[in-house]
Amino acid sequence: MDECAGSPERLTSPEDCVERILAHAGGELRIAAPLGLGKPVPLLNALYRRAEREPALKLTLFTALSLTRPDAGTGLQARFLGPFLERHFGAHHEDPAWALAERGRRLPANVRVHEFYMQSGALLRSPRAQRDYVSLNYTHVARDLARQGINVIVQLVAVREGADGPRISLSSNPDVTLDLLERIETEGRPRPLRVAVAHPDLPFMGGSAEVPAGTFDLLLEPAGPRQRLFALPREPVDDVEHAIGLHASALVADGGTVQIGIGALSDALVAALLLRHRHNPAYRASLAALDASGGTHTLAASVGGLEPLRRGLYGASEMVMDGFMHLRRAGVLTREVFDDIAIERALAAGVIGRELDAGAAERLHAHGALPARIDAVELARLQRFGMLPREARLRDGEVVLPDGTRVPADLDDASARAALGRAMHGRRLADGRYLRGAFFLGSDDFYAWLRGLEGAERDGLEMTRVSDVNQLYGGRERLDALQRRGARFFNTCMMATLLGAAVSDALEDGHVVSGVGGQYDFVAMAQALPDGRAALLLRATRASGGALRSNILWNYGHTTIPRHLRDLLVTEYGVADLRGKTDEECILATLAVADARFLDALVADAVRAGKLARDFRIPDAWRANTPQRLAAALANGRRRGLFPAFPLGSDFTPVEQRLLPALAWLRAHGAGPRGRLGLLLRALLPGRVDADAAAALERMQLAEPRGLSARLQRHLLLLALRQAARADARGQGG
């Protein structure tokens, strides 16, 4: 990336910024904007509205993950979501206007939006969005975007005032921006207008995320009320998700590396890792109850572990979210990596630890991690990584320490190595990283944590380009492999086949649910790393159209992860280790973690295809893969509070948390005409209104309902509250 001199022109008026952008681009705007949080939505909305008013103006937007608030809906859903959304997102929130227009099928003909990753399910029914979707691995976005004639780049940034003007951090999204700017320059393409939009609440991330102020041409610092940072509401975690988290957590090796996605399954994994580390006996007992066949325990012995994570984990994840904050606070995310291959080799071999002793210099020299002589370059290296004080100086062939001690620079001499060891004794390695990510997105609590990081805590979390996180290529493959030793990459999928393929981003008719994102990158990297493993997390079943369906299928007409990259598949019923297995072995391992209600049909498909023997019989143990056994296995832990609905905190009030399972019960039991009729009949039965129910009615503005519709909603809600309470008392989590 070019090191631009000077500072950007500073503006306070969004209208003036729009005019400057239009003056630069002429009649055709080709804008690149980051995914997720890094999009300056109000500025982009202003440009979009301009294009709406002026059909002659062509606007093409290249971006991803255009985040919109959930639709409040109607009826009880609106009564619940309306007040919550207003409280959570604030009065000044703007959704991306183009995303709403796409959803409503009213995007103007002069506007095109190309996204490589969509908000999950949001644009399934948008023909324009489906046609203009670009399927890309995350690491290839900058390469292909550089060829699109981009003439404007806009990005939300964090700003601090320095002695020479503004300091600018790409903060949440150095992911594609750094690679894109570098690619445009090296390919000699026209320099786009670069517009930074400051947000005072965006955490200022240093290191790779901080760029020269002159990288940008314009810095917009809007006056007046500002939109809050988009904070994802934290989702509840149910029994199925907790079970998947427990199984997955046993695959993590102490002293290894983790990549984790987002959502309830990821929260469940983090919660299980915290339970494993903090309350190990309870963790082991819960997993033993869940893992009746012992399959997960067998894999834990060879792939992961069950012990507390005392050596710590290193995070290398395209996305940084709340879970990493909780792992860091709990003392789990503590393994630091160093951008020095000799030091990493020494750490991996156990030659040294984070704390250095008097024998460290001798061992490092024998291991090839110290040269024959300390020159200026080597002294700077030793100082950077904390092995010698910053104040040490080279003088007359010796290293002079701040206290006057002299260490001979010739390390081929044993006495010099001993003197260096004494100087290193008690020192701690410095300039390490406990977490690297390409973009972040999470809750308000998470953003506050990032803003509050200081010193080594702040420096140890590096936001950087996606090409540094999601792949091994780029000239530092050996160092990356050492740093990412014991890597466990966790992602989610929608469906899986018995032959090991996974479906994560689209349906078999081609409709895109989300996007490939970085999933393929991590699956492929797990295959390339000597001890890396990729685990796909999957609920074994789903409710669809009032019917229960298996998420494990014989075959499917779309694939995100091909079967030749099959690795680990985790459901609530266990872990299937598919790597290197024959087709028959793969089918058997996957059937063992499928829901029992679908086993006969799945086996019949496999037998019909000639992949299972005709005399195959389903083992009795597989017949126990039922929700009832799952609930029973987790019941004791639930009674002890080990599996809460919101293990990583909640954005909902206590009353709202009681309402959530009741509303979920209504959705599950009100599907289809017969289901709705049955609910109406049951809702007419009288029910007692206790203090909890009264508080729920008050929150939903149904304490004194007016009109037939409101009275009916009150009856339905009381029924749902009773049913949810009974389910909770039975230990089924609603």
C-alpha positions in Angstrom: 0.0 0.0 0.0 1.3 3.4 -0.9 2.5 5.6 2.0 0.7 8.7 1.2 2.1 12.0 2.5 0.1 14.7 4.2 -3.4 14.5 5.7 -6.8 14.2 4.2 -9.1 17.2 3.7 -11.5 17.3 6.7 -15.2 17.8 6.2 -18.1 18.0 8.6 -21.0 18.1 6.1 -22.2 14.8 4.6 -23.8 16.8 1.8 -20.4 18.4 0.9 -18.9 15.0 1.0 -21.5 13.6 -1.4 -20.8 16.5 -3.8 -17.1 15.9 -3.7 -17.6 12.2 -4.5 -19.9 13.0 -7.4 -17.5 15.5 -8.8 -14.7 13.0 -8.8 -16.7 10.1 -10.2 -18.8 11.9 -12.8 -21.9 10.2 -13.9 -20.8 6.7 -12.9 -20.1 5.8 -9.3 -18.3 2.5 -8.7 -18.0 2.3 -4.9 -16.2 -0.3 -2.8 -17.2 -0.5 0.9 -16.2 -3.0 3.6 -18.4 -5.7 4.8 -20.4 -5.5 8.1 -19.5 -2.8 10.6 -17.0 -0.9 8.4 -19.7 0.5 6.1 -20.5 4.2 6.6 -24.2 3.6 6.0 -25.5 7.2 6.3 -23.1 8.4 3.6 -23.9 5.5 1.3 -27.6 6.0 1.9 -27.1 9.7 0.8 -25.4 8.5 -2.4 -28.1 5.9 -3.0 -30.9 8.5 -2.6 -29.1 10.7 -5.0 -29.1 7.9 -7.6 -32.8 7.3 -6.9 -33.6 10.9 -7.7 -31.3 11.0 -10.8 -31.8 8.1 -13.2 -28.9 9.3 -15.3 -26.5 8.7 -12.4 -25.2 5.1 -12.4 -24.3 3.6 -9.0 -22.6 0.3 -8.6 -21.8 -0.8 -5.0 -19.3 -3.6 -4.3 -19.6 -4.8 -0.7 -20.8 -7.6 1.6 -22.9 -8.2 4.7 -25.2 -5.2 4.5 -26.6 -5.5 8.0 -30.3 -4.6 8.6 -32.4 -4.8 11.8 -34.8 -7.7 12.1 -38.3 -7.0 10.8 -40.6 -6.3 13.8 -43.4 -8.2 12.0 -47.0 -8.2 13.3 -49.0 -9.4 16.2 -47.1 -10.7 19.2 -43.8 -10.6 17.4 -44.2 -6.8 16.8 -45.2 -6.3 20.4 -42.0 -8.0 21.5 -39.5 -6.8 18.9 -40.7 -3.2 18.4 -39.7 -1.9 21.8 -36.5 -4.0 21.8 -35.3 -2.8 18.4 -35.9 0.8 19.4 -33.9 0.4 22.6 -31.1 -1.7 21.1 -30.4 0.3 17.9 -31.4 3.8 19.0 -33.4 6.6 17.5 -30.9 7.6 14.8 -30.3 4.1 13.3 -30.4 3.9 9.5 -30.6 0.5 7.7 -28.8 0.3 4.4 -31.4 1.7 2.0 -30.2 -0.4 -0.9 -30.7 -3.6 1.1 -34.2 -2.6 2.0 -34.9 -1.8 -1.6 -33.6 -5.1 -2.8 -35.7 -6.9 -0.3 -38.8 -4.9 -1.4 -37.9 -5.5 -5.1 -37.7 -1.8 -5.8 -34.0 -1.2 -6.5 -33.8 1.4 -9.3 -32.5 0.2 -12.7 -29.5 2.6 -12.5 -28.3 1.0 -9.2 -26.5 -2.4 -8.9 -25.3 -4.0 -5.7 -22.7 -6.8 -5.8 -22.2 -8.6 -2.5 -20.0 -11.6 -1.9 -21.6 -12.4 1.4 -25.3 -11.6 2.3 -26.9 -11.3 5.7 -28.1 -14.9 6.2 -31.4 -15.5 4.5 -32.2 -11.8 4.1 -32.1 -11.6 0.3 -33.3 -15.1 -0.6 -36.4 -13.7 -2.4 -34.7 -10.7 -4.0 -34.2 -11.5 -7.8 -31.8 -8.5 -8.2 -29.7 -9.5 -5.3 -29.6 -13.1 -6.4 -28.5 -12.2 -9.9 -25.9 -9.7 -8.8 -24.3 -11.9 -6.1 -20.6 -12.7 -6.6 -19.4 -16.0 -5.3 -15.9 -15.6 -3.9 -13.6 -16.9 -1.3 -12.9 -14.1 1.2 -9.2 -14.2 0.3 -9.9 -13.6 -3.4 -12.1 -10.5 -3.0 -9.4 -7.9 -3.3 -7.9 -9.5 -6.3 -11.2 -9.5 -8.2 -12.4 -6.2 -6.9 -9.3 -4.4 -8.1 -10.4 -5.2 -11.7 -13.8 -3.7 -11.4 -12.8 -0.1 -12.1 -13.5 1.1 -8.6 -13.4 5.0 -8.5 -14.4 5.5 -4.8 -13.6 3.7 -1.6 -15.5 4.6 1.5 -14.9 3.2 5.0 -15.9 3.9 8.6 -12.7 4.6 10.6 -11.5 5.5 14.1 -9.6 8.8 14.5 -7.3 10.1 17.2 -5.6 13.4 17.1 -1.8 13.3 16.9 0.9 15.9 17.0 0.9 16.2 13.2 -2.8 15.8 12.5 -5.2 12.9 12.6 -4.3 9.3 13.2 -6.5 6.9 11.3 -7.3 3.3 12.1 -9.3 1.0 9.8 -10.5 -0.5 13.1 -13.1 -3.1 12.4 -12.2 -3.7 8.8 -8.6 -3.8 7.6 -9.6 -7.1 6.0 -10.1 -6.3 2.3 -9.2 -2.6 2.3 -5.4 -3.2 2.9 -5.2 -5.8 0.2 -7.3 -3.8 -2.2 -5.3 -0.6 -1.9 -2.1 -2.6 -2.4 -3.5 -4.5 -5.4 -4.7 -1.3 -7.1 -1.3 0.3 -6.7 0.8 -2.6 -7.8 -1.3 -3.2 -10.8 -1.0 0.4 -11.8 -4.7 1.0 -11.8 -6.2 4.5 -11.4 -6.2 5.7 -7.9 -9.8 5.9 -6.5 -11.0 8.7 -4.3 -10.6 7.4 -0.8 -13.1 8.6 1.8 -12.9 7.9 5.5 -15.9 8.5 7.8 -15.0 8.9 11.4 -17.1 7.3 14.2 -16.2 8.3 17.7 -17.3 5.0 19.2 -15.3 2.8 16.9 -12.4 1.3 18.7 -9.0 2.6 17.6 -7.0 -0.5 16.7 -3.2 -0.1 16.2 -0.7 -2.3 14.4 -1.6 -3.2 10.9 -5.0 -1.5 11.2 -3.5 2.0 11.6 -2.7 3.5 8.3 -1.0 6.8 7.3 -3.5 9.7 7.4 -2.7 10.5 3.8 -4.1 7.1 2.7 -7.4 8.9 2.5 -8.3 12.0 0.5 -11.3 13.0 2.5 -12.1 12.6 6.2 -15.7 13.1 7.0 -16.4 13.9 10.7 -20.2 14.4 10.7 -21.6 16.9 13.3 -24.8 16.2 15.2 -26.4 13.0 16.3 -24.7 9.8 15.2 -25.9 6.3 14.4 -24.8 3.7 17.0 -22.4 1.0 15.9 -24.4 -1.9 14.6 -24.5 -4.4 17.6 -25.7 -7.9 16.9 -28.3 -9.0 19.5 -27.0 -12.0 21.3 -29.0 -15.2 20.6 -30.3 -17.7 23.1 -28.6 -21.1 23.1 -30.8 -24.2 23.4 -30.1 -27.8 24.5 -29.1 -28.9 21.0 -26.6 -26.1 20.6 -25.1 -26.7 24.1 -24.7 -30.3 23.2 -22.9 -29.4 19.9 -20.7 -27.0 21.8 -19.7 -29.7 24.4 -18.8 -32.2 21.7 -16.8 -29.6 19.7 -15.0 -28.3 22.7 -13.3 -31.7 23.2 -11.6 -31.3 19.8 -9.6 -28.3 21.0 -6.0 -29.1 22.0 -4.5 -27.2 24.9 -1.8 -24.9 23.5 -3.4 -24.8 20.1 -5.2 -22.4 17.9 -8.9 -21.6 17.4 -11.0 -20.0 14.7 -14.6 -19.4 15.7 -17.6 -18.0 13.8 -20.7 -16.3 15.1 -24.1 -17.2 16.3 -25.7 -19.5 18.9 -23.5 -22.5 17.9 -20.3 -20.5 18.3 -21.5 -19.1 21.6 -22.2 -22.7 22.8 -18.7 -23.8 21.8 -17.2 -20.8 23.7 -19.4 -21.6 26.7 -18.2 -25.2 26.7 -14.6 -24.2 26.5 -15.1 -21.9 29.5 -16.8 -24.7 31.4 -13.9 -27.1 30.5 -11.4 -24.5 31.8 -13.2 -23.2 34.9 -15.3 -26.2 36.2 -13.5 -29.2 34.7 -15.2 -31.9 36.9 -18.6 -30.6 35.9 -17.6 -30.4 32.3 -16.3 -34.0 32.2 -19.5 -35.2 33.9 -21.7 -33.4 31.4 -19.8 -34.7 28.4 -19.8 -38.2 29.8 -23.6 -38.1 30.2 -23.9 -36.8 26.6 -21.3 -39.1 25.0 -22.8 -42.5 25.8 -21.0 -44.3 23.0 -17.6 -42.7 24.0 -16.9 -41.6 20.4 -16.2 -38.0 21.4 -13.9 -39.1 24.2 -11.9 -41.3 21.8 -11.4 -38.3 19.5 -10.5 -36.1 22.4 -7.6 -38.4 23.2 -6.2 -38.2 19.7 -7.3 -34.8 18.4 -8.2 -32.5 21.3 -8.5 -32.9 25.1 -10.6 -32.7 28.2 -8.3 -31.0 30.6 -8.3 -27.3 31.6 -6.6 -25.1 29.0 -3.6 -24.1 31.1 -1.2 -23.7 28.2 -3.8 -21.4 26.6 -5.0 -20.9 23.1 -4.1 -18.5 20.3 -6.9 -17.0 18.2 -6.5 -16.7 14.4 -10.0 -16.0 13.1 -11.3 -13.9 10.2 -14.0 -12.7 12.5 -13.4 -11.5 16.0 -16.5 -11.5 18.2 -17.7 -11.7 21.8 -16.5 -15.2 22.3 -12.9 -14.2 22.1 -13.5 -11.5 24.7 -14.8 -14.1 27.1 -12.0 -16.5 26.4 -9.4 -13.7 27.0 -11.1 -12.6 30.3 -11.2 -16.2 31.5 -7.4 -16.7 30.9 -7.9 -19.2 28.0 -6.8 -17.0 25.1 -3.3 -16.6 26.4 -0.9 -18.3 24.0 1.0 -15.6 22.3 2.7 -15.9 18.9 5.7 -13.9 17.7 6.6 -12.8 14.2 10.0 -14.5 14.4 10.4 -18.0 13.0 13.4 -18.9 15.3 11.5 -17.8 18.4 8.4 -19.7 17.3 10.4 -22.8 16.7 12.0 -22.6 20.1 8.6 -22.1 21.7 7.1 -25.0 19.8 10.0 -27.3 20.8 9.8 -26.3 24.4 13.3 -24.7 24.3 12.0 -21.6 26.0 8.7 -20.4 27.5 7.3 -16.9 27.8 9.4 -16.4 30.9 13.1 -16.6 30.2 15.7 -18.1 32.6 19.5 -17.9 32.9 19.9 -20.9 30.6 17.7 -19.5 27.8 20.6 -18.0 25.8 22.5 -21.3 25.8 19.5 -23.3 24.6 18.5 -20.7 22.0 22.0 -20.7 20.6 22.1 -24.5 20.4 18.7 -24.5 18.7 19.8 -22.0 16.1 17.7 -19.1 17.4 20.7 -16.9 18.2 23.4 -15.9 15.7 27.1 -16.1 16.2 27.3 -12.4 16.9 25.1 -9.6 18.2 25.1 -6.8 15.7 22.8 -3.8 15.4 20.1 -5.8 13.7 20.3 -8.6 16.2 20.2 -6.2 19.1 17.1 -4.6 17.7 15.5 -8.1 17.4 16.4 -9.0 21.0 14.9 -5.7 22.2 11.8 -6.0 20.1 10.9 -9.3 21.6 11.8 -8.3 25.2 14.9 -10.4 25.6 17.0 -7.3 26.3 16.1 -3.9 27.6 15.2 -1.2 25.1 18.0 1.0 26.6 20.8 -1.5 25.8 23.4 -0.3 23.5 26.3 -1.7 21.3 29.7 -0.3 22.2 33.2 -1.6 21.4 32.0 -5.1 20.6 29.9 -5.5 23.7 26.2 -5.0 24.6 26.0 -2.4 27.4 23.0 -2.9 29.6 21.3 0.1 31.5 22.9 -0.9 34.8 26.4 -0.9 33.2 26.7 -4.6 32.8 28.6 -5.6 29.6 27.8 -8.7 27.5 30.3 -9.7 24.9 28.7 -9.7 21.4 30.5 -12.8 20.2 28.0 -15.6 21.1 30.4 -18.4 19.9 32.0 -17.8 23.3 30.4 -19.8 26.1 31.0 -17.1 28.7 29.3 -14.6 26.4 26.3 -16.9 26.2 26.3 -17.3 30.0 26.4 -13.5 30.4 23.6 -13.0 27.9 21.6 -15.6 29.8 22.0 -13.7 33.0 20.8 -10.6 31.3 17.8 -12.4 30.0 16.9 -14.1 33.3 13.5 -13.0 34.6 12.5 -11.2 31.4 9.3 -12.0 29.5 8.9 -12.2 25.8 7.3 -9.2 24.3 5.5 -8.0 21.1 3.4 -11.2 21.0 -0.1 -11.6 19.6 -2.8 -13.6 21.4 -5.4 -12.9 18.7 -5.4 -11.9 15.0 -8.5 -11.1 13.0 -9.6 -9.5 9.8 -12.9 -7.9 10.9 -14.9 -7.6 14.1 -18.6 -7.6 14.8 -20.4 -8.2 18.0 -22.3 -6.7 20.9 -22.1 -3.3 22.6 -20.3 -4.9 25.5 -17.7 -6.3 23.1 -17.1 -2.9 21.5 -16.7 -1.3 25.0 -14.1 -4.0 25.8 -12.2 -3.2 22.7 -12.2 0.5 23.4 -10.9 -0.2 26.9 -7.9 -2.3 26.0 -4.6 -0.8 26.9 -0.9 -1.7 26.7 -0.1 -5.3 26.0 -3.7 -6.2 26.1 -4.4 -3.8 23.2 -1.2 -4.6 21.3 -1.7 -8.3 21.6 -5.0 -8.1 19.5 -4.1 -7.4 16.0 -6.6 -6.5 13.3 -5.0 -7.1 9.9 -5.7 -8.1 6.3 -7.7 -11.2 5.5 -4.9 -12.6 3.4 -2.8 -12.8 6.6 -5.5 -14.7 8.5 -7.4 -16.9 6.1 -4.5 -18.6 4.2 -0.9 -19.7 4.5 0.3 -18.1 1.3 2.2 -14.9 0.9 5.8 -15.7 1.8 5.5 -16.5 5.5 4.0 -20.0 5.2 6.5 -21.7 7.7 5.9 -19.0 10.3 2.1 -19.1 9.9 2.2 -22.9 10.3 4.2 -22.7 13.5 2.0 -20.0 14.9 -1.2 -21.9 14.0 0.0 -25.2 15.4 -2.8 -27.3 16.8 -5.3 -25.3 14.7 -9.0 -26.1 15.1 -11.2 -24.2 12.7 -14.9 -24.2 13.6 -17.6 -23.2 11.2 -21.3 -23.9 10.8 -23.2 -25.5 7.9 -26.8 -25.9 7.0 -26.7 -29.5 5.7 -24.3 -32.3 5.2 -24.3 -35.5 3.0 -23.5 -39.0 4.1 -20.5 -38.8 1.8 -19.0 -35.8 3.6 -20.0 -32.8 1.5 -21.3 -29.8 3.3 -23.9 -27.2 2.3 -23.4 -23.8 3.9 -24.2 -20.9 1.6 -26.9 -21.7 -0.9 -29.8 -24.0 -1.9 -29.8 -26.6 -4.6 -31.9 -24.4 -6.9 -29.0 -21.8 -6.8 -30.6 -19.3 -4.4 -28.0 -17.9 -2.1 -28.6 -17.8 1.6 -25.4 -16.1 2.7 -22.1 -16.8 0.9 -18.9 -18.9 1.0 -17.0 -16.2 3.0 -13.9 -17.7 4.6 -15.3 -21.2 5.2 -13.5 -22.9 2.3 -10.3 -21.0 3.1 -10.2 -22.5 6.6 -11.2 -26.0 5.5 -8.4 -26.0 2.9 -5.9 -24.5 5.4 -6.8 -27.3 7.9 -5.8 -29.8 5.3 -2.5 -28.0 4.6 -1.4 -27.6 8.2 0.4 -30.6 9.7 -1.9 -30.9 12.6 -4.8 -28.7 11.6 -8.5 -29.9 11.7 -11.7 -28.2 10.4 -14.9 -28.9 12.2 -18.3 -28.1 10.7 -21.1 -27.7 13.3 -24.6 -28.8 12.3 -27.9 -29.2 14.0 -29.1 -32.7 13.0 -32.6 -31.6 12.2 -34.7 -28.5 11.4 -38.3 -27.6 11.4 -39.5 -26.5 7.9 -43.1 -25.9 6.8 -44.5 -27.5 10.0 -42.5 -30.7 9.4 -39.3 -32.0 10.9 -36.5 -32.6 8.4 -33.0 -34.1 8.6 -30.1 -31.9 8.0 -28.0 -35.0 7.1 -29.0 -36.1 3.6 -27.9 -38.8 1.2 -27.2 -36.2 -1.5 -27.9 -32.5 -2.3 -27.8 -30.4 -5.4 -25.4 -27.8 -4.1 -22.0 -28.1 -2.3 -20.0 -25.5 -0.4 -17.3 -27.9 0.9 -16.6 -30.8 -1.4 -16.4 -34.3 -0.1 -12.7 -34.7 -0.8 -12.1 -32.1 1.9 -14.3 -33.9 4.5 -12.9 -33.6 8.0 -14.9 -33.4 11.2 -18.7 -33.1 11.5 -20.2 -32.2 14.8 -23.9 -32.6 15.7 -25.7 -32.8 19.0 -25.2 -36.6 18.9 -21.4 -36.6 18.6 -18.5 -36.1 16.3 -17.9 -37.9 13.0 -14.3 -38.0 12.0 -14.4 -38.3 8.2 -10.8 -37.4 7.2 -9.1 -40.1 5.1 -12.1 -42.5 5.4 -13.6 -44.7 2.7 -17.0 -43.8 1.5 -18.5 -46.7 3.6 -16.6 -45.6 6.7 -17.7 -42.0 6.1 -21.4 -43.0 5.8 -21.2 -45.1 9.0 -19.5 -42.3 11.0 -22.1 -39.8 9.8 -25.1 -42.1 10.5 -23.8 -42.5 14.0 -24.4 -38.7 14.7 -27.7 -38.4 12.8 -31.1 -38.2 14.4 -32.6 -41.6 14.9 -35.9 -40.7 13.3 -34.2 -40.5 9.9 -31.8 -43.4 10.1 -33.9 -45.9 8.2 -34.5 -43.7 5.2 -30.8 -42.7 5.1 -29.6 -46.2 5.3 -32.0 -47.2 2.6 -30.6 -44.5 0.3 -27.0 -45.7 1.0 -27.9 -49.3 0.4 -29.7 -48.5 -2.8 -26.6 -46.6 -4.1 -24.5 -49.6 -3.3 -22.4 -47.8 -0.7 -23.7 -50.0 2.2 -24.1 -53.7 2.2 -27.7 -55.0 1.7 -27.6 -56.9 5.0 -26.5 -53.8 7.0 -28.4 -53.4 10.3 -28.6 -50.2 12.3 -26.9 -50.5 15.7 -29.1 -50.1 18.8 -26.9 -47.3 20.1 -27.7 -45.1 17.1 -31.5 -45.5 17.9 -30.8 -43.5 21.0 -30.0 -40.4 19.1 -33.2 -38.6 20.1 -34.1 -35.3 21.7 -35.5 -37.1 24.7 -32.1 -38.7 25.5 -30.3 -35.5 24.8 -32.5 -33.6 27.3 -32.0 -36.3 29.9 -28.2 -36.2 29.4 -28.2 -32.4 30.0 -30.8 -32.3 32.7 -28.5 -32.4 35.7 -26.2 -29.8 34.2 -29.2 -27.5 33.4 -30.4 -27.8 37.0 -27.0 -26.7 38.2 -27.1 -23.7 35.9 -24.3 -25.0 33.6 -26.3 -24.5 30.4 -28.0 -21.1 30.5 -30.0 -19.7 27.6 -27.5 -16.8 27.4 -24.1 -18.1 28.4 -22.2 -15.0 27.1 -24.6 -12.3 28.3 -27.9 -11.0 26.9 -29.3 -7.8 25.4 -32.7 -8.7 26.7 -34.2 -7.8 30.0 -35.1 -10.6 32.5 -38.8 -10.3 31.5 -37.9 -10.5 27.8 -35.8 -13.6 28.4 -38.8 -15.3 29.9 -40.9 -14.3 26.9 -38.5 -15.7 24.3 -39.1 -19.4 24.9 -42.8 -18.7 25.1 -42.8 -17.0 21.7 -40.6 -19.7 20.3 -43.2 -22.3 21.5 -46.0 -20.4 19.7 -44.0 -20.4 16.5 -43.2 -24.1 16.7 -46.8 -25.1 17.5 -48.7 -22.7 15.3 -47.4 -23.8 11.9 -50.0 -24.6 9.4 -53.9 -24.2 9.6 -54.3 -27.1 12.0 -51.6 -25.9 14.3 -53.1 -22.4 14.5 -56.6 -23.8 15.1 -55.3 -26.0 17.9 -53.6 -23.1 19.6 -56.7 -21.0 19.4 -58.8 -23.7 21.1 -56.2 -24.3 23.8 -55.8 -20.5 24.4 -59.5 -20.2 25.3 -59.0 -22.3 28.5 -58.6 -20.1 31.6 -55.2 -19.8 33.1 -53.7 -18.3 36.3 -51.8 -15.0 36.0 -48.9 -15.1 38.4 -46.4 -12.3 39.0 -44.1 -13.4 36.2 -47.0 -13.7 33.7 -48.3 -10.2 34.8 -44.8 -8.7 34.1 -44.8 -10.4 30.7 -48.2 -9.0 29.9 -47.2 -5.6 30.9 -44.0 -5.7 28.8 -46.2 -6.8 25.8 -48.8 -4.1 26.5 -51.4 -6.8 27.0 -52.2 -6.1 30.7 -55.4 -4.4 29.7 -56.1 -5.5 26.1 -58.5 -3.6 23.9 -60.2 -5.2 21.1 -60.7 -8.8 20.1 -57.2 -9.2 18.5 -55.4 -7.9 21.6 -57.5 -10.2 23.9 -56.7 -13.2 21.7 -53.0 -12.3 21.8 -53.2 -12.2 25.6 -54.7 -15.7 25.8 -52.2 -17.1 23.4 -49.3 -15.5 25.3 -50.5 -16.9 28.6 -50.8 -20.4 27.1 -47.3 -20.1 25.7 -45.9 -18.9 29.0 -47.4 -21.9 30.8 -46.1 -24.4 28.3 -42.6 -22.9 28.3 -42.5 -23.0 32.1 -43.6 -26.7 32.1 -40.9 -27.5 29.5 -38.3 -25.7 31.5 -39.4 -27.6 34.7 -39.0 -30.9 32.8 -35.5 -29.9 31.9 -36.1 -29.5 28.1 -35.2 -25.9 27.7 -38.4 -24.9 26.0 
